[in-house]
Amino acid sequence: MILYRARLPSLYSDFQVQRHSNPDGFDANYTAWIDALTKAARAAVLPSPGDTADTLSIQTGEDLLKALETPELGRPLALRAVVDEAVTQRRLIPENEFLSSPKSIYGRQWTIQPWWLLSWALKQINIFGPGHSSPSLPARRFVVLQNAEDAGTKVCSKLGGKKRRVDRIYGMNAFKNEVVLALGLRDAISKNDVNILLKHLSRDMNAVSYDDEVVVFKDSGDHSPALMEEDKSIASLKALISELQGQVELLSMNIEKATEKSKSALDRKNRALALTSLKSKRLIEKALEQRASTLSQLEELYFKIEQAADQVIMVQTMEASTTVLRKLQSEVGNLDRVQEIVEDLKEESGKVDEIGNIIQEANQGTKIIDDDDVEEELEAMFQQTKDKQTVGSSEALPDVTKLPAPRESKDSQGLTKERFPSNSHKSLTDAAEKFDRLSLELPREEKGELRKDMSVSLQNHQSVLEQA
């Protein structure tokens, strides 16, 4: 148990007197004790009457006091007050009441008379000294509710929630083995813990139905009776298959051992022992063949049961789906009603379009802005921009019409010809006018490229004219 060493003197003292004089101190000591007892029970370190330790219940009495006794502090004097308070708060529940009550422990009508009421009455007649606990802790078994709840949650998470009913059926031995795995126990689960767990799962959590032979986990969509006759047959079949699987595995291991034994005898030249081992091997192989054949038949039978269970689920799903479709179809109505709704929808849609057209025509008759005026203003802005660019281009470019006339030269035949084509002036003039015209239409980047090309072209022509 985890108890702070500095607090041990207070915890082992008779702090029951603090119940009214120092409630906070009493609650702190009580909480420390009940938490420690809960964890100790879960760890299976508390005394138990049987050979297997209990994890869901504790046994009070002399054995528990001896287990908690220390050489320095002795026995805890207020342990009975701790148990009484835990019973009052329903953290500990007497095992007999827990197992025998048909009502859930979470119901409002669940009432238990705590020991401390009787102790208080006895104190009033001075059987015990005033302010002192009884000298001993009576022997009684209590269910640790927190441990039972935690175990139930883990078991349901591991074993429940499966869709097919056959997968939620367990024989009692198979259930115990699965619980050991789900709870991570080192040893087998005790009989008391099994009874407490099954009662909590069935009555308080409504998660299982069970009897002495079979445990069936419930499903939210399973409307079948709590236990059916075929549940026991399925549980027996699953148990037999599991048993045969273990036998087949064991026989296979024995065959390997017999083979190794015969080889070892031959190595030692012990013919008789080798012959005996081989005979034993043949017998084991024959038994293995029989067990394997039986196991195969049982597994095939179980496969058929699973297939039938799947078909049941499919039929139930189809039936539920049919019910839903029928309900939805009834809400939709017959075909005449649907056709009438469609026609009404078309008619109403046409009315909406007509109203929209009327509103649009009304808006066109009361225009605030004249589109023609806007177009004229925009055209004037474009023309003004074009005129400014034309003036700028005329100032930037040289007047090619005022360039000197080209010199004439004679060829080898004495004929006179021009140094460059006679239409050069006209080409330059046309190019300049084309640039001015395009400058209003092209984007800014293309205007820059065109302007650069025109400038280079004019410089080249001017150089030619100067050389001429």
C-alpha positions in Angstrom: 0.0 0.0 0.0 1.1 3.5 -0.8 1.1 5.6 2.4 3.3 8.5 3.1 5.7 7.6 5.9 5.3 11.0 7.6 1.6 10.5 7.8 1.7 7.0 9.2 1.4 8.0 12.9 -1.7 9.9 12.1 -3.1 7.2 9.9 -2.5 4.5 12.6 -4.0 6.6 15.3 -7.6 6.6 16.5 -8.6 9.5 14.3 -12.3 8.7 14.6 -12.5 11.4 17.3 -11.8 13.9 14.4 -15.1 13.1 12.7 -16.8 16.1 14.2 -13.9 18.1 15.8 -11.7 18.1 12.6 -13.7 16.9 9.6 -11.0 17.8 7.1 -8.4 15.8 9.0 -10.8 12.8 9.3 -11.6 13.0 5.5 -7.9 13.1 4.6 -7.1 10.1 6.7 -10.1 8.2 5.5 -9.4 8.9 1.8 -5.8 7.8 2.2 -6.8 4.5 3.8 -9.6 3.6 1.4 -7.5 4.4 -1.6 -4.7 2.2 -0.2 -7.0 -0.7 0.5 -8.5 -0.4 -3.0 -5.1 -0.6 -4.7 -3.9 -3.4 -2.4 -7.0 -5.4 -3.2 -6.5 -4.9 -7.0 -2.9 -6.0 -6.6 -4.1 -9.2 -4.8 -1.8 -8.6 -1.8 -4.5 -8.6 0.9 -5.4 -11.8 2.9 -8.1 -14.0 1.2 -9.9 -17.0 2.5 -9.3 -19.2 -0.5 -6.2 -20.4 -2.4 -6.6 -17.7 -5.1 -6.4 -14.0 -4.0 -9.4 -11.8 -4.5 -9.1 -8.5 -6.4 -12.7 -7.3 -6.3 -13.4 -7.8 -2.6 -11.6 -7.6 0.8 -12.0 -9.7 3.9 -12.0 -7.7 7.1 -11.1 -9.2 10.5 -8.1 -10.3 12.5 -6.1 -11.4 9.4 -6.4 -7.9 7.8 -5.3 -6.3 11.1 -2.3 -8.6 11.3 -1.3 -7.8 7.7 -1.4 -4.1 8.4 0.4 -4.3 11.7 3.9 -2.7 12.0 6.5 -3.0 14.8 6.7 0.7 15.2 3.1 1.7 15.0 1.2 -1.5 15.8 -2.3 -2.0 14.4 -4.4 0.8 12.8 -6.8 1.8 15.5 -9.4 3.6 13.3 -9.7 0.9 10.5 -13.2 0.1 11.6 -14.2 3.7 11.3 -12.7 3.7 7.8 -14.8 0.7 6.8 -17.9 2.2 8.2 -17.4 5.4 6.3 -16.6 3.5 3.1 -19.9 1.6 3.5 -21.7 4.8 4.1 -20.3 6.3 0.9 -20.9 3.0 -1.0 -17.2 2.5 -1.8 -17.4 -0.8 0.1 -20.6 -2.9 -0.2 -21.2 -6.0 1.9 -20.8 -9.0 -0.4 -24.0 -10.7 0.7 -26.1 -7.7 0.0 -24.3 -7.1 -3.3 -24.9 -10.6 -4.6 -28.4 -11.1 -3.3 -30.0 -7.8 -4.2 -32.1 -7.9 -7.4 -31.9 -4.1 -7.7 -29.0 -2.2 -9.2 -26.5 -0.6 -6.8 -27.0 2.7 -8.7 -30.7 2.8 -7.8 -31.9 5.3 -5.3 -33.6 2.6 -3.2 -30.2 0.9 -2.4 -29.6 1.5 1.3 -27.2 -0.2 3.7 -27.1 0.4 7.4 -23.5 1.2 8.3 -21.8 -0.2 11.3 -21.0 3.1 12.8 -24.7 3.8 13.6 -24.6 0.7 15.8 -21.3 1.7 17.3 -22.7 5.1 18.1 -25.7 3.6 19.8 -23.3 1.3 21.9 -21.2 4.3 22.8 -24.3 6.0 24.2 -24.6 3.3 26.8 -20.8 3.3 27.4 -20.1 -0.2 26.2 -17.1 1.3 24.5 -15.3 4.2 26.0 -16.4 7.6 24.8 -14.6 8.6 21.6 -13.0 5.2 21.1 -13.5 2.6 18.4 -14.3 -1.0 19.1 -11.3 -3.0 20.1 -11.6 -5.4 17.1 -12.5 -5.4 13.5 -15.4 -7.9 12.8 -14.8 -10.5 10.0 -16.9 -9.7 7.0 -16.5 -9.6 3.2 -16.9 -6.4 1.2 -17.0 -5.7 -2.5 -14.7 -2.9 -3.6 -17.0 -1.1 -5.9 -14.3 0.8 -7.8 -12.4 -2.4 -8.6 -15.6 -4.1 -9.8 -16.5 -1.1 -12.0 -13.0 -1.0 -13.6 -13.0 -4.8 -14.2 -16.5 -4.6 -15.8 -15.4 -1.8 -18.1 -12.3 -3.7 -19.3 -14.1 -7.0 -19.8 -16.9 -5.4 -21.8 -14.3 -3.6 -24.0 -12.4 -6.8 -24.7 -15.3 -9.4 -25.0 -18.4 -7.3 -25.9 -19.2 -5.2 -28.9 -19.0 -8.0 -31.4 -21.7 -8.0 -34.1 -22.4 -11.7 -34.4 -24.1 -13.4 -31.4 -22.0 -16.6 -31.8 -18.9 -14.5 -31.2 -20.4 -13.2 -27.9 -21.1 -16.6 -26.5 -18.6 -18.1 -24.0 -18.5 -21.2 -21.9 -17.8 -20.5 -18.2 -14.2 -21.8 -18.4 -13.6 -19.8 -21.6 -15.0 -16.7 -19.9 -12.7 -17.1 -17.0 -9.7 -17.4 -19.2 -10.7 -14.4 -21.2 -11.2 -12.3 -18.1 -7.7 -13.2 -16.8 -6.3 -11.9 -20.1 -8.5 -8.8 -20.1 -7.6 -7.8 -16.6 -3.9 -8.8 -16.9 -4.0 -11.1 -13.8 -1.0 -13.2 -13.0 -3.0 -16.1 -11.7 -6.5 -17.5 -12.3 -9.4 -15.4 -11.2 -11.0 -16.5 -7.9 -14.5 -17.9 -7.6 -15.7 -14.9 -5.5 -14.4 -12.4 -8.2 -16.2 -14.3 -10.9 -19.5 -14.1 -9.0 -19.1 -10.4 -8.3 -18.0 -9.6 -11.8 -20.9 -11.5 -13.4 -23.5 -9.9 -11.0 -22.1 -6.5 -11.8 -22.1 -7.1 -15.6 -25.6 -8.5 -15.7 -27.5 -6.4 -13.1 -25.7 -3.1 -12.9 -24.3 -2.8 -16.5 -27.0 -4.8 -18.3 -24.1 -6.2 -20.5 -24.4 -10.0 -20.1 -26.8 -12.8 -19.5 -25.5 -15.9 -17.9 -26.1 -19.2 -16.0 -23.8 -21.8 -14.6 -22.6 -22.9 -18.0 -22.6 -20.1 -20.5 -22.1 -16.3 -20.6 -23.6 -14.3 -23.4 -22.7 -10.6 -24.0 -25.6 -8.5 -25.1 -25.7 -6.3 -28.2 -27.7 -3.1 -28.6 -29.4 -4.5 -31.7 -29.9 -8.0 -30.3 -33.6 -8.4 -29.6 -33.4 -12.2 -28.9 -34.2 -13.6 -25.5 -31.6 -13.3 -22.8 -30.4 -16.9 -23.1 -31.5 -19.4 -25.8 -31.1 -23.1 -25.8 -28.7 -23.1 -28.7 -26.4 -20.8 -26.8 -25.3 -23.7 -24.6 -24.8 -25.9 -27.7 -22.6 -23.2 -29.4 -20.7 -22.7 -26.1 -20.1 -26.5 -25.9 -19.0 -26.6 -29.5 -16.5 -23.8 -29.0 -15.2 -25.4 -25.9 -14.7 -28.7 -27.6 -12.9 -27.1 -30.5 -10.6 -25.3 -28.1 -9.9 -28.5 -26.3 -9.2 -30.5 -29.5 -6.8 -27.7 -30.7 -4.8 -28.1 -27.5 -4.7 -31.9 -27.9 -3.6 -31.7 -31.5 -0.8 -29.3 -30.5 0.3 -31.6 -27.6 0.3 -34.7 -29.8 2.4 -32.9 -32.4 4.9 -32.1 -29.8 4.9 -35.7 -28.5 5.6 -37.0 -32.0 8.6 -34.7 -32.3 9.9 -35.9 -28.9 9.4 -39.6 -29.9 11.3 -39.0 -33.1 14.2 -37.4 -31.3 14.2 -40.2 -28.7 14.4 -42.9 -31.4 17.2 -41.1 -33.1 19.1 -40.8 -29.8 18.6 -44.5 -29.1 20.0 -45.4 -32.6 23.0 -43.2 -31.9 23.7 -45.1 -28.7 23.0 -48.4 -30.7 20.0 -49.2 -28.4 17.8 -51.0 -30.9 15.1 -52.0 -28.4 14.6 -48.4 -27.2 14.6 -47.1 -30.7 11.9 -49.6 -31.7 9.8 -48.8 -28.7 10.0 -45.1 -29.5 9.0 -45.7 -33.1 6.0 -47.7 -32.0 5.0 -45.0 -29.6 5.4 -42.5 -32.4 3.1 -44.5 -34.7 0.4 -44.7 -32.0 0.6 -40.9 -31.4 0.4 -40.2 -35.1 -2.7 -42.4 -35.3 -4.3 -40.5 -32.4 -3.3 -37.2 -33.9 -4.9 -38.2 -37.2 -8.2 -39.0 -35.4 -8.1 -35.8 -33.4 -7.3 -33.7 -36.4 -10.2 -35.3 -38.4 -12.6 -34.7 -35.6 -11.4 -31.1 -35.2 -11.8 -30.5 -38.9 -15.4 -31.7 -38.8 -16.2 -29.5 -35.8 -14.6 -26.5 -37.3 -16.6 -27.0 -40.5 -19.7 -27.2 -38.4 -18.8 -24.1 -36.5 -18.2 -22.3 -39.9 -21.7 -23.3 -41.0 -23.1 -21.8 -37.8 -21.1 -18.6 -38.4 -22.4 -18.5 -41.9 -26.0 -18.9 -40.7 -25.4 -16.2 -38.1 -24.2 -13.8 -40.9 -27.3 -14.6 -42.9 -29.5 -13.8 -39.9 -27.7 -10.4 -39.6 -28.2 -9.8 -43.3 -31.9 -10.7 -43.2 -32.4 -8.5 -40.1 -30.6 -5.6 -41.9 -32.6 -6.0 -45.0 -35.8 -6.1 -42.9 -34.9 -3.0 -41.1 -33.9 -1.3 -44.4 -37.2 -2.3 -45.9 -39.1 -0.8 -43.0 -37.2 2.5 -43.3 -37.9 2.6 -47.1 -41.5 1.9 -46.6 -41.8 4.6 -44.0 -40.0 7.1 -46.2 -42.1 6.1 -49.2 -45.3 6.7 -47.2 -44.1 10.2 -46.4 -43.4 10.9 -50.1 -46.9 9.7 -51.2 -48.1 8.1 -54.4 -47.0 9.0 -58.0 -49.9 11.3 -58.6 -49.0 13.4 -55.6 -45.3 13.6 -56.7 -46.4 14.6 -60.3 -48.7 17.3 -58.9 -45.9 18.7 -56.7 -43.5 18.8 -59.7 -46.1 20.7 -61.8 -46.8 23.1 -59.0 -43.0 23.7 -58.7 -42.7 24.5 -62.4 -45.7 26.8 -62.2 -44.3 28.7 -59.2 -40.8 28.9 -60.9 -42.4 30.4 -63.9 -44.1 33.0 -61.8 -40.8 33.9 -60.2 -39.2 34.4 -63.7 -42.1 36.6 -64.8 -41.9 38.8 -61.7 -38.1 39.1 -62.3 -38.6 40.2 -65.9 -41.2 42.8 -64.8 -38.9 44.2 -62.2 -36.0 44.3 -64.7 -38.1 46.2 -67.2 -39.2 48.7 -64.5 -35.5 49.3 -63.7 -34.6 49.9 -67.3 -37.4 52.6 -67.6 -36.0 54.5 -64.6 -32.3 54.5 -65.3 -30.3 57.0 -63.2 -27.2 56.9 -65.4 -27.3 57.2 -69.2 -25.1 54.6 -70.8 -24.7 56.6 -74.1 -23.3 59.6 -72.2 -20.8 57.3 -70.5 -19.7 55.8 -73.8 -19.2 59.3 -75.4 -17.2 60.5 -72.4 -15.0 57.4 -72.6 -14.5 57.8 -76.4 -13.4 61.4 -75.8 -10.9 60.3 -73.2 -9.4 57.8 -75.6 -9.2 60.4 -78.4 -7.5 62.9 -76.1 -5.0 60.3 -75.0 -4.3 59.4 -78.7 -3.7 63.0 -79.6 -1.2 63.5 -76.7 0.7 60.4 -77.7 0.8 61.5 -81.4 2.2 64.9 -80.5 4.9 63.3 -78.3 5.9 60.8 -80.9 6.2 63.6 -83.6 8.5 65.5 -81.3 10.7 62.5 -80.4 11.2 61.2 -84.0 13.2 63.1 -86.7 11.5 64.5 -89.7 12.6 62.1 -92.4 11.1 64.2 -95.1 13.8 66.9 -94.5 16.7 64.6 -94.8 19.1 65.3 -97.7 18.4 63.7 -101.0 20.4 60.5 -101.7 23.4 60.7 -103.9 23.5 59.2 -107.3 26.1 56.7 -108.5 26.8 55.0 -111.7 27.2 51.3 -112.2 29.6 49.5 -114.5 27.5 50.3 -117.5 27.4 54.0 -116.7 23.9 54.1 -115.6 22.8 56.3 -112.8 21.1 54.6 -109.7 20.1 55.6 -106.2 22.3 54.6 -103.2 19.3 53.2 -101.4 15.7 52.5 -102.6 13.8 55.6 -103.6 10.9 54.7 -101.3 13.0 54.9 -98.1 11.5 58.2 -97.0 8.0 56.8 -97.5 8.8 53.6 -95.5 10.2 55.6 -92.6 7.1 57.9 -92.6 4.7 54.9 -92.8 6.6 53.2 -89.9 6.3 56.4 -87.7 2.6 56.7 -88.4 2.1 53.0 -87.7 3.9 53.3 -84.4 1.6 56.3 -83.4 -1.5 54.3 -84.3 -0.4 51.1 -82.4 0.8 53.0 -79.4 -2.9 53.5 -78.4 -3.8 49.9 -78.7 -0.9 47.9 -77.3 -0.2 47.3 -73.6 2.5 49.3 -71.9 5.2 46.5 -72.2 4.7 46.0 -75.9 4.7 49.8 -76.5 8.1 50.0 -74.9 9.5 47.2 -77.1 8.0 48.7 -80.3 9.3 52.2 -79.4 12.8 50.7 -78.9 12.8 48.9 -82.2 11.6 52.0 -84.1 14.3 54.1 -82.4 17.0 51.6 -83.5 15.6 51.5 -87.0 15.6 55.3 -87.4 19.2 55.5 -86.1 20.3 53.0 -88.7 18.6 54.9 -91.5 20.1 58.1 -90.3 23.6 56.6 -90.3 23.1 55.4 -93.8 21.9 58.8 -95.0 24.9 60.5 -93.3 27.4 58.1 -94.9 25.7 58.7 -98.2 
